[in-house]
């Protein structure tokens, strides 16, 4: 399964079968299907020298076809199983959050039913990516990519997943005060050390999703406090983030 052609054949066949088979029959086969997808999603981890991102994306699209056939009750255990599987290596975690990025983009508001189950893990991964802990556990000489590239991928997928969750929280019920207080300092710690294009959407969507004047003030104060940093890039990023925050507040 390490060759993109082989993966393509498997996912094409599986996708076609998922479209034809009734949901009740698929539900009865969730356990073996979980095993198949776990194997397919392990390519980044098990075949780092020949890993192909396009193949992983094909597997994820096929997985989404499966999700469309499942109820909330059937899908949640599958998602939790994959989350547990992902904790065993950095590469699996990158794949998992690539999956949640694409899944949250497709399911939109429906993904909020499951977002709470991955929130703690997502925040923990972002904490691990803070500048003082980067590269720890990310180095693997068998990979084509450097540790820095893998860190960038992890950041991008985690932040994109978070942005999709916040963007589609139109009822303002997911982002409680506790979750806001948990994730805000983690995101602010990334200012100046993470690509602004990756951080800006999620961080500036946070107060919009909170929809709470007290939390707006808290966000405003803590973000502007970062402008006192002696680091030029951090100060510049704060200005860009604050301008985007003001624009979004004016639109909301």
N, C-alpha and C positions, 0 to 999 in steps of 0.2 A: 504493500500500500504506500510505499515511499515515492513511487513514481506518479507524476501528475496525471498521466494517461490512465493509469489503473484506478486512481481515485475518481477521476471523471466518469469512468464506466460504472463504478459502484454507485456513485451519487445519482447519476442519470437513471439507472435502473431502479434505485430505491425511491427516487422522487416520483417516477411514473407509477410505481406500485402504491405509494402512499395516496396518490390522487384517486386511484381506482378502488382501493379497499375501504369498506365502510368503517366509520369511526369506532363502532363497538368492537370490531375485529382487531383494530389497531390497539385499542385499550387493552385487550387481552394479551397482546404481544409486547407491551411496554418494556418488560424486563429484558428480553433478548434484544430489542431495539436499542435499549440503553447501552448494552454491551457493544453493539455495532458502532454506535456513535462515539462512545468512549474511545474505542480503538481508532476510529477515523480522526477524532480530534486530538489524538496523541502524537500526530506526525511531527509537530514542532519540537516535542520533547524526545521522541524516540529516534527520529531521523534528522538531526540538526544539520548535517552536512548537505542533505538533498532537499531540505524543506522548501516548499513553494507556497507563498502566501495565497496565490490564486486557488490552489487546491484546498486550503483551509476555508477560504470564503465559499467555495462550492459546497463543502461539507456543511457549513453554517446555513446556507440557503436551503439545503435539503432538510436540515434539522428544523428550520422554521416551518417547512411544509408539514412536518410531523406535529409541531406545536398547534398549528391551525386545526388539527383533528382532535385535539385533547381538550378536556374541560379543565377549569382551574384546579379542581380536586385531583385530577390525573397528572397535571403538569408540574405542580409544586414539588412533589417528591422527586421527580426527574431533575428539576432544577437544583434541588438541594443535594442530590447525588453528584451532579456535575460540580457543584461548588466544593463539596468535600474532596472530590477527585483533584480539583485544581490546586488545592492547598499543598500538594505533594511536591511541586516544583515551580520555579519561576516561569518556565516555558508554558506549563499548563495554565498558570494564572493569566499569562498574556493572552492565550487562546480563549480562556473563559471570558475575559472582559472584551475581547473582540466579538465573541458571541453575544454578550449582553448589550454591546453597543448596537449591533445590527438588529437584535431582537427588540430592544426598546424603541428603535426607530420604526420598526414595522408595526408593533403592537400599540405604540403611542400610549394613550391613557390606560389601556388595559394592562400594560406592564406594571402599573402602579400597584396592582394586586399582588405582585411578587417582589417589588422593589425593596420592601422592608426586610425581606429575607436575605438580601445580599448587601444591604447598606453598611452594616458593621464591617464586613470583609472589604468592601470598596474603600471605606475610610482608612482602614488599617493599611491597605496597599498604598494609598496616597501618603500616609505617614511614613512608610518605609522609603518613599521616594524623595524625602526632604534632602536638601543638599548635603547635610552632614552624614547621611546614611546611604547615599547613592553608591552604586557598584557593589554593595555588599550582597553576595549571593547571586549576582547577575552575570558573573564571569563564567564562561564556558568555552573552552578552546575548540570544541567540536563545532560550534556554531559558525555560520558564515558572518553573522553580525557581531559587532563589538558589544560590550556591556552597556556602553553609552547609548547605542541604538536600541537595545532591548529596553532600557530605562525609558527612552523616548516613546517607544511603542506602548509600554505599560501606562505611562502618564496619559498618552492620547486616548487610549481605550477607556480608562477609568474616568477621565474627565468628560469624555463624550457620553458615556453611560449616564453619569450624573447630570449632565446638561439635558439629556433626553428626558430623564425622570422629572427634573424641575420644570422643564418647558411644558410638559403635558400634565402637570399638576394644576389643572385649571380650576379645581374646586378648593385649592389651598388646604388640603387635608393631610397630605403626606409629610410636608416639612413642618413638623412640630417645633416648638421652642427648644426642646432637648436635642433634636436632630440638628437644628440650626447651630446651636451652641457647640455641638460636637464637630461639625464639619467646617465651620467658618475659620477657626484658627489653623486648621490643617491646610486649607486652601491659601490662606494668607502667608503661611510659611513657605509656599512655593513661589511667591512673588519675587521676581528678580533672579530666580534660578531655573525656572521653567519657561518654555517658549510661550510668549504672550498669546499667540494665536490659539494655543491649546487651552490655556487657563481662562482667558477672558470670557468666553460664552458661559461657562458653568459658574464662575465667581460672580459675574454681574447678574445672572439669573436668580441667584440665591435670595436676595432681598425681595425680588418680584414674587417668587414662589411663597415666601414667608407671609407676605401681605399683612404685615404687622408694624405699626408705627414705631413701637419700642425696638423691634429688631432692625428696622431701617436705621434708626439712630445709632444702634450698636454697630451695625455694619459701617456706617459713615465714619464713626469715631475710630474704629479699629483700622479701617483701610487708610484713612488720612494719617494715622499714627505712623504708618510705614513710610510716609514721605519724609520722616526725620532720619531715615537710614543714610549712612555715609556713602553707601553704594549708589553710583550714578544710575545704573540700569534699574535698580529697584525703584528709585524716585521717578524715573521716566515711566516705568510700568504702572506705578500708582496713578500718575496723571491720566494715562490712557484708560485704565480701569475705571477711574472716577468719572471721566467724561462719558464712557459707555453706560455706566450706572445712571447718570443723570438723564441721558437720552432715553433709556428704557423706562425710567420712572415717569418721564413725561409722556410716554406712549401708553403706559398701563392705566 
